[in-house]
């Protein structure tokens, strides 16, 4: 695969032009007043399919030649991004999805025309399921993060931030699972701002791996409501980029994520899902200075969103 650099990200931006949304950088004076500092939010929840994942999926599929169809594994946001990108490229898509994925993500993925194959994320190997489908049907695998084409697509978030960020904002928090978005944004912003990965408590494999200097896995019994950023360990392709370009990682609780969702709605009028709110949670509750947080997704079930709103009077 080609390396991920600014040239690759600009190439991805050219492919995405006219297809992806140039999402806004939001700031609410009322939120700034509550916390006594400036807090900017890159609203990827307003991207097509409700998350940044469309960017990497579309960039990857636009480079496939002679494909008969694609397969992907995802708890929902990558699933929707691949499903829509496949529909736009007139390719069939099969998504390997955990049984406990949020209902809204399941229904949206099906709505984009994809076939779903369900599995148990705690007892079954999604990679093995994907390899079997690829062998049987000749499908191309669209990885959620460990692919330079995906990383370059996600890096277009950072390319937009280069133009949008005020000159004196030099700290950016990014929601992090396998590291595709974080490594892409860090590549695009290299030298412009310091990027910090943010994860849920119990799934802080990137933060721990950065401290240890080697990839570490999460405990198999770990649980979190932040399904969008729940991954086993940092990516093989993404981790060296994170090591080279990112600052220390942070971890936030599920309760922090819910409170951040409520404050995002109250002050910015945007809908976030728990995993898409962890960077904002870190910016609000675990940081003292001016900051930008990437709000990576907003595909949340009604019950979970109501639970979030109940955390703030």
BADRENNU-139936 format. One record per residue (C-alpha): x, z, y; residue number from 1. Coordinates in nm, 2 decimals, padded with zeros to 4 digits, always signed. Last residue first. Example, Ala and Ser with C-alpha at 12.3 -4.5 7.8 and 13.67 -1.06 7.14 Angstrom:
<nodes>
{u=+01.37&w=+00.71&v=-00.11&k=2}
{u=+01.23&w=+00.78&v=-00.45&k=1}
</nodes>
This chain:
<nodes>
{u=-03.06&w=+03.42&v=+01.95&k=313}
{u=-02.77&w=+03.27&v=+01.75&k=312}
{u=-02.75&w=+03.30&v=+01.37&k=311}
{u=-03.11&w=+03.18&v=+01.31&k=310}
{u=-03.01&w=+02.83&v=+01.42&k=309}
{u=-02.77&w=+02.81&v=+01.12&k=308}
{u=-03.03&w=+02.90&v=+00.87&k=307}
{u=-03.26&w=+02.64&v=+01.03&k=306}
{u=-02.99&w=+02.38&v=+00.98&k=305}
{u=-02.95&w=+02.48&v=+00.61&k=304}
{u=-03.32&w=+02.46&v=+00.55&k=303}
{u=-03.34&w=+02.12&v=+00.72&k=302}
{u=-03.07&w=+01.96&v=+00.51&k=301}
{u=-02.75&w=+01.86&v=+00.70&k=300}
{u=-02.58&w=+01.53&v=+00.75&k=299}
{u=-02.41&w=+01.60&v=+01.08&k=298}
{u=-02.05&w=+01.51&v=+01.03&k=297}
{u=-01.69&w=+01.53&v=+01.17&k=296}
{u=-01.72&w=+01.74&v=+01.48&k=295}
{u=-01.37&w=+01.68&v=+01.60&k=294}
{u=-01.26&w=+01.98&v=+01.81&k=293}
{u=-01.08&w=+01.96&v=+02.14&k=292}
{u=-00.91&w=+02.26&v=+02.30&k=291}
{u=-00.86&w=+02.47&v=+02.61&k=290}
{u=-00.71&w=+02.80&v=+02.51&k=289}
{u=-00.79&w=+03.12&v=+02.31&k=288}
{u=-00.85&w=+03.00&v=+01.95&k=287}
{u=-01.01&w=+03.15&v=+01.65&k=286}
{u=-01.38&w=+03.18&v=+01.74&k=285}
{u=-01.47&w=+02.87&v=+01.94&k=284}
{u=-01.21&w=+02.62&v=+01.84&k=283}
{u=-01.20&w=+02.74&v=+01.48&k=282}
{u=-01.58&w=+02.71&v=+01.46&k=281}
{u=-01.56&w=+02.36&v=+01.63&k=280}
{u=-01.32&w=+02.26&v=+01.35&k=279}
{u=-01.55&w=+02.40&v=+01.08&k=278}
{u=-01.86&w=+02.22&v=+01.22&k=277}
{u=-01.86&w=+01.91&v=+01.00&k=276}
{u=-01.84&w=+02.12&v=+00.69&k=275}
{u=-02.14&w=+02.32&v=+00.79&k=274}
{u=-02.35&w=+02.02&v=+00.90&k=273}
{u=-02.38&w=+01.94&v=+01.27&k=272}
{u=-02.67&w=+01.84&v=+01.49&k=271}
{u=-02.60&w=+01.76&v=+01.85&k=270}
{u=-02.77&w=+01.91&v=+02.16&k=269}
{u=-02.45&w=+02.00&v=+02.33&k=268}
{u=-02.52&w=+02.36&v=+02.44&k=267}
{u=-02.78&w=+02.49&v=+02.19&k=266}
{u=-02.72&w=+02.25&v=+01.91&k=265}
{u=-02.34&w=+02.29&v=+01.92&k=264}
{u=-02.40&w=+02.67&v=+01.95&k=263}
{u=-02.61&w=+02.68&v=+01.64&k=262}
{u=-02.37&w=+02.46&v=+01.43&k=261}
{u=-02.08&w=+02.69&v=+01.55&k=260}
{u=-02.27&w=+02.99&v=+01.43&k=259}
{u=-02.32&w=+02.83&v=+01.09&k=258}
{u=-01.95&w=+02.74&v=+01.06&k=257}
{u=-01.85&w=+03.10&v=+01.15&k=256}
{u=-02.08&w=+03.23&v=+00.89&k=255}
{u=-01.92&w=+03.00&v=+00.63&k=254}
{u=-01.59&w=+03.15&v=+00.72&k=253}
{u=-01.30&w=+02.98&v=+00.90&k=252}
{u=-00.96&w=+02.86&v=+00.79&k=251}
{u=-00.68&w=+02.74&v=+01.01&k=250}
{u=-00.39&w=+02.50&v=+00.95&k=249}
{u=-00.05&w=+02.51&v=+01.11&k=248}
{u=+00.06&w=+02.21&v=+01.32&k=247}
{u=+00.03&w=+01.86&v=+01.20&k=246}
{u=+00.27&w=+01.55&v=+01.21&k=245}
{u=+00.52&w=+01.56&v=+00.93&k=244}
{u=+00.35&w=+01.79&v=+00.68&k=243}
{u=+00.01&w=+01.63&v=+00.74&k=242}
{u=+00.16&w=+01.28&v=+00.68&k=241}
{u=+00.33&w=+01.41&v=+00.36&k=240}
{u=-00.01&w=+01.56&v=+00.25&k=239}
{u=-00.22&w=+01.24&v=+00.30&k=238}
{u=-00.08&w=+01.03&v=+00.02&k=237}
{u=-00.09&w=+01.29&v=-00.26&k=236}
{u=-00.41&w=+01.43&v=-00.12&k=235}
{u=-00.44&w=+01.80&v=-00.05&k=234}
{u=-00.61&w=+02.01&v=-00.32&k=233}
{u=-00.94&w=+02.06&v=-00.50&k=232}
{u=-01.17&w=+01.94&v=-00.22&k=231}
{u=-01.46&w=+02.11&v=-00.04&k=230}
{u=-01.47&w=+01.95&v=+00.31&k=229}
{u=-01.82&w=+01.80&v=+00.31&k=228}
{u=-01.96&w=+02.08&v=+00.09&k=227}
{u=-01.92&w=+02.34&v=+00.36&k=226}
{u=-02.16&w=+02.59&v=+00.20&k=225}
{u=-01.86&w=+02.74&v=+00.02&k=224}
{u=-01.76&w=+02.84&v=-00.33&k=223}
{u=-01.42&w=+02.92&v=-00.50&k=222}
{u=-01.43&w=+02.96&v=-00.88&k=221}
{u=-01.18&w=+02.68&v=-00.94&k=220}
{u=-00.92&w=+02.85&v=-00.71&k=219}
{u=-00.79&w=+02.59&v=-00.47&k=218}
{u=-00.48&w=+02.38&v=-00.54&k=217}
{u=-00.14&w=+02.39&v=-00.38&k=216}
{u=+00.06&w=+02.09&v=-00.26&k=215}
{u=+00.42&w=+02.18&v=-00.15&k=214}
{u=+00.59&w=+02.31&v=+00.16&k=213}
{u=+00.45&w=+02.66&v=+00.11&k=212}
{u=+00.31&w=+02.70&v=+00.47&k=211}
{u=+00.17&w=+02.34&v=+00.47&k=210}
{u=+00.02&w=+02.40&v=+00.12&k=209}
{u=-00.15&w=+02.71&v=+00.23&k=208}
{u=-00.31&w=+02.54&v=+00.53&k=207}
{u=-00.40&w=+02.23&v=+00.32&k=206}
{u=-00.55&w=+02.44&v=+00.03&k=205}
{u=-00.77&w=+02.64&v=+00.26&k=204}
{u=-01.07&w=+02.61&v=+00.03&k=203}
{u=-01.15&w=+02.98&v=-00.01&k=202}
{u=-01.22&w=+03.01&v=+00.36&k=201}
{u=-01.34&w=+02.68&v=+00.49&k=200}
{u=-01.09&w=+02.43&v=+00.64&k=199}
{u=-00.94&w=+02.33&v=+00.97&k=198}
{u=-00.64&w=+02.10&v=+01.01&k=197}
{u=-00.44&w=+02.13&v=+01.34&k=196}
{u=-00.34&w=+01.83&v=+01.55&k=195}
{u=-00.10&w=+01.87&v=+01.84&k=194}
{u=-00.16&w=+01.62&v=+02.12&k=193}
{u=-00.02&w=+01.29&v=+02.26&k=192}
{u=+00.31&w=+01.28&v=+02.07&k=191}
{u=+00.14&w=+01.16&v=+01.75&k=190}
{u=-00.22&w=+01.11&v=+01.84&k=189}
{u=-00.29&w=+00.81&v=+01.61&k=188}
{u=-00.10&w=+00.96&v=+01.32&k=187}
{u=-00.26&w=+01.30&v=+01.37&k=186}
{u=-00.60&w=+01.14&v=+01.37&k=185}
{u=-00.53&w=+00.95&v=+01.05&k=184}
{u=-00.38&w=+01.26&v=+00.88&k=183}
{u=-00.67&w=+01.48&v=+00.98&k=182}
{u=-00.93&w=+01.22&v=+00.88&k=181}
{u=-00.78&w=+01.15&v=+00.54&k=180}
{u=-00.68&w=+01.51&v=+00.47&k=179}
{u=-00.84&w=+01.60&v=+00.14&k=178}
{u=-01.09&w=+01.83&v=+00.31&k=177}
{u=-01.01&w=+01.89&v=+00.68&k=176}
{u=-01.22&w=+01.93&v=+00.99&k=175}
{u=-00.99&w=+01.85&v=+01.28&k=174}
{u=-00.87&w=+02.08&v=+01.57&k=173}
{u=-00.70&w=+01.91&v=+01.86&k=172}
{u=-00.46&w=+02.08&v=+02.10&k=171}
{u=-00.30&w=+01.89&v=+02.40&k=170}
{u=-00.58&w=+01.88&v=+02.66&k=169}
{u=-00.39&w=+01.83&v=+02.99&k=168}
{u=-00.44&w=+01.45&v=+03.01&k=167}
{u=-00.82&w=+01.47&v=+02.96&k=166}
{u=-00.90&w=+01.32&v=+02.62&k=165}
{u=-01.10&w=+01.00&v=+02.60&k=164}
{u=-00.83&w=+00.72&v=+02.58&k=163}
{u=-00.61&w=+00.88&v=+02.31&k=162}
{u=-00.93&w=+01.02&v=+02.16&k=161}
{u=-01.04&w=+00.67&v=+02.07&k=160}
{u=-00.72&w=+00.61&v=+01.87&k=159}
{u=-00.77&w=+00.95&v=+01.71&k=158}
{u=-01.11&w=+00.85&v=+01.57&k=157}
{u=-00.95&w=+00.52&v=+01.48&k=156}
{u=-00.74&w=+00.72&v=+01.24&k=155}
{u=-01.03&w=+00.74&v=+01.00&k=154}
{u=-00.99&w=+00.37&v=+00.93&k=153}
{u=-00.62&w=+00.40&v=+00.90&k=152}
{u=-00.67&w=+00.68&v=+00.64&k=151}
{u=-00.91&w=+00.47&v=+00.44&k=150}
{u=-00.67&w=+00.17&v=+00.44&k=149}
{u=-00.38&w=+00.41&v=+00.34&k=148}
{u=-00.57&w=+00.54&v=+00.04&k=147}
{u=-00.59&w=+00.90&v=-00.07&k=146}
{u=-00.89&w=+01.00&v=+00.14&k=145}
{u=-01.23&w=+00.94&v=-00.02&k=144}
{u=-01.10&w=+00.67&v=-00.26&k=143}
{u=-01.28&w=+00.33&v=-00.28&k=142}
{u=-01.24&w=+00.23&v=-00.64&k=141}
{u=-01.29&w=-00.14&v=-00.71&k=140}
{u=-01.53&w=-00.22&v=-01.00&k=139}
{u=-01.45&w=-00.42&v=-01.31&k=138}
{u=-01.76&w=-00.31&v=-01.49&k=137}
{u=-01.65&w=-00.12&v=-01.80&k=136}
{u=-01.30&w=-00.03&v=-01.68&k=135}
{u=-01.41&w=+00.08&v=-01.33&k=134}
{u=-01.70&w=+00.28&v=-01.48&k=133}
{u=-01.46&w=+00.46&v=-01.71&k=132}
{u=-01.21&w=+00.53&v=-01.44&k=131}
{u=-01.49&w=+00.67&v=-01.22&k=130}
{u=-01.61&w=+00.91&v=-01.48&k=129}
{u=-01.25&w=+01.03&v=-01.55&k=128}
{u=-01.20&w=+01.09&v=-01.18&k=127}
{u=-01.52&w=+01.28&v=-01.16&k=126}
{u=-01.40&w=+01.53&v=-01.42&k=125}
{u=-01.69&w=+01.75&v=-01.54&k=124}
{u=-01.74&w=+02.13&v=-01.55&k=123}
{u=-01.75&w=+02.26&v=-01.19&k=122}
{u=-01.84&w=+01.93&v=-01.01&k=121}
{u=-02.13&w=+01.87&v=-01.25&k=120}
{u=-02.20&w=+01.49&v=-01.25&k=119}
{u=-02.46&w=+01.25&v=-01.11&k=118}
{u=-02.43&w=+00.87&v=-01.11&k=117}
{u=-02.59&w=+00.72&v=-00.80&k=116}
{u=-02.67&w=+00.35&v=-00.74&k=115}
{u=-02.62&w=+00.25&v=-00.38&k=114}
{u=-02.89&w=+00.07&v=-00.17&k=113}
{u=-02.83&w=+00.23&v=+00.17&k=112}
{u=-03.14&w=+00.44&v=+00.10&k=111}
{u=-02.99&w=+00.57&v=-00.22&k=110}
{u=-02.70&w=+00.72&v=-00.01&k=109}
{u=-02.96&w=+00.86&v=+00.24&k=108}
{u=-03.16&w=+01.03&v=-00.03&k=107}
{u=-02.85&w=+01.19&v=-00.19&k=106}
{u=-02.71&w=+01.30&v=+00.15&k=105}
{u=-03.04&w=+01.45&v=+00.25&k=104}
{u=-03.07&w=+01.63&v=-00.08&k=103}
{u=-02.74&w=+01.82&v=-00.03&k=102}
{u=-02.51&w=+01.76&v=-00.32&k=101}
{u=-02.57&w=+02.00&v=-00.61&k=100}
{u=-02.58&w=+01.74&v=-00.89&k=99}
{u=-02.24&w=+01.61&v=-00.78&k=98}
{u=-02.21&w=+01.24&v=-00.69&k=97}
{u=-02.04&w=+00.94&v=-00.85&k=96}
{u=-02.15&w=+00.65&v=-00.62&k=95}
{u=-02.20&w=+00.30&v=-00.75&k=94}
{u=-02.20&w=+00.02&v=-00.49&k=93}
{u=-02.31&w=-00.34&v=-00.51&k=92}
{u=-02.14&w=-00.58&v=-00.25&k=91}
{u=-02.31&w=-00.76&v=+00.03&k=90}
{u=-02.04&w=-00.67&v=+00.28&k=89}
{u=-02.29&w=-00.48&v=+00.50&k=88}
{u=-02.44&w=-00.32&v=+00.19&k=87}
{u=-02.09&w=-00.22&v=+00.08&k=86}
{u=-02.02&w=-00.06&v=+00.42&k=85}
{u=-02.35&w=+00.12&v=+00.40&k=84}
{u=-02.29&w=+00.26&v=+00.05&k=83}
{u=-01.93&w=+00.34&v=+00.12&k=82}
{u=-02.02&w=+00.55&v=+00.43&k=81}
{u=-02.31&w=+00.71&v=+00.25&k=80}
{u=-02.10&w=+00.82&v=-00.04&k=79}
{u=-01.81&w=+00.93&v=+00.18&k=78}
{u=-02.06&w=+01.16&v=+00.35&k=77}
{u=-02.23&w=+01.28&v=+00.03&k=76}
{u=-02.06&w=+01.49&v=-00.22&k=75}
{u=-01.84&w=+01.20&v=-00.30&k=74}
{u=-01.70&w=+00.97&v=-00.57&k=73}
{u=-01.67&w=+00.60&v=-00.51&k=72}
{u=-01.73&w=+00.28&v=-00.70&k=71}
{u=-01.72&w=-00.08&v=-00.56&k=70}
{u=-01.86&w=-00.42&v=-00.66&k=69}
{u=-01.76&w=-00.77&v=-00.78&k=68}
{u=-01.46&w=-00.78&v=-00.55&k=67}
{u=-01.30&w=-01.12&v=-00.49&k=66}
{u=-01.10&w=-00.99&v=-00.19&k=65}
{u=-01.11&w=-00.64&v=-00.05&k=64}
{u=-00.99&w=-00.59&v=+00.30&k=63}
{u=-01.33&w=-00.55&v=+00.47&k=62}
{u=-01.41&w=-00.29&v=+00.20&k=61}
{u=-01.12&w=-00.07&v=+00.32&k=60}
{u=-01.20&w=-00.08&v=+00.69&k=59}
{u=-01.57&w=-00.03&v=+00.62&k=58}
{u=-01.50&w=+00.28&v=+00.40&k=57}
{u=-01.25&w=+00.43&v=+00.65&k=56}
{u=-01.49&w=+00.40&v=+00.94&k=55}
{u=-01.81&w=+00.50&v=+00.76&k=54}
{u=-01.65&w=+00.83&v=+00.67&k=53}
{u=-01.66&w=+00.95&v=+01.03&k=52}
{u=-02.01&w=+01.10&v=+00.98&k=51}
{u=-02.38&w=+01.05&v=+01.03&k=50}
{u=-02.43&w=+00.73&v=+00.84&k=49}
{u=-02.31&w=+00.54&v=+01.16&k=48}
{u=-02.13&w=+00.77&v=+01.39&k=47}
{u=-02.32&w=+01.03&v=+01.59&k=46}
{u=-02.19&w=+01.32&v=+01.38&k=45}
{u=-01.85&w=+01.19&v=+01.49&k=44}
{u=-01.91&w=+01.38&v=+01.81&k=43}
{u=-01.56&w=+01.44&v=+01.95&k=42}
{u=-01.62&w=+01.79&v=+02.10&k=41}
{u=-01.44&w=+01.93&v=+02.41&k=40}
{u=-01.40&w=+02.30&v=+02.48&k=39}
{u=-01.28&w=+02.41&v=+02.82&k=38}
{u=-01.23&w=+02.78&v=+02.88&k=37}
{u=-01.42&w=+03.10&v=+02.95&k=36}
{u=-01.60&w=+03.12&v=+02.62&k=35}
{u=-01.96&w=+03.14&v=+02.75&k=34}
{u=-01.87&w=+02.94&v=+03.06&k=33}
{u=-01.72&w=+02.65&v=+02.86&k=32}
{u=-02.04&w=+02.64&v=+02.65&k=31}
{u=-02.25&w=+02.62&v=+02.97&k=30}
{u=-02.02&w=+02.35&v=+03.12&k=29}
{u=-02.09&w=+02.13&v=+02.81&k=28}
{u=-01.83&w=+01.88&v=+02.70&k=27}
{u=-01.87&w=+01.58&v=+02.48&k=26}
{u=-01.63&w=+01.31&v=+02.37&k=25}
{u=-01.85&w=+01.02&v=+02.28&k=24}
{u=-01.85&w=+00.81&v=+01.96&k=23}
{u=-01.74&w=+00.45&v=+01.97&k=22}
{u=-01.99&w=+00.34&v=+01.70&k=21}
{u=-01.87&w=+00.13&v=+01.41&k=20}
{u=-01.96&w=-00.24&v=+01.35&k=19}
{u=-01.89&w=-00.43&v=+01.67&k=18}
{u=-01.52&w=-00.35&v=+01.64&k=17}
{u=-01.45&w=-00.20&v=+01.30&k=16}
{u=-01.21&w=-00.47&v=+01.20&k=15}
{u=-01.02&w=-00.45&v=+01.53&k=14}
{u=-01.01&w=-00.07&v=+01.50&k=13}
{u=-00.86&w=-00.10&v=+01.15&k=12}
{u=-00.58&w=-00.32&v=+01.29&k=11}
{u=-00.52&w=-00.06&v=+01.56&k=10}
{u=-00.49&w=+00.20&v=+01.29&k=9}
{u=-00.24&w=-00.02&v=+01.09&k=8}
{u=-00.03&w=-00.07&v=+01.41&k=7}
{u=-00.04&w=+00.30&v=+01.49&k=6}
{u=+00.10&w=+00.38&v=+01.15&k=5}
{u=-00.02&w=+00.43&v=+00.79&k=4}
{u=+00.22&w=+00.25&v=+00.55&k=3}
{u=+00.10&w=-00.06&v=+00.36&k=2}
{u=+00.00&w=+00.00&v=+00.00&k=1}
</nodes>
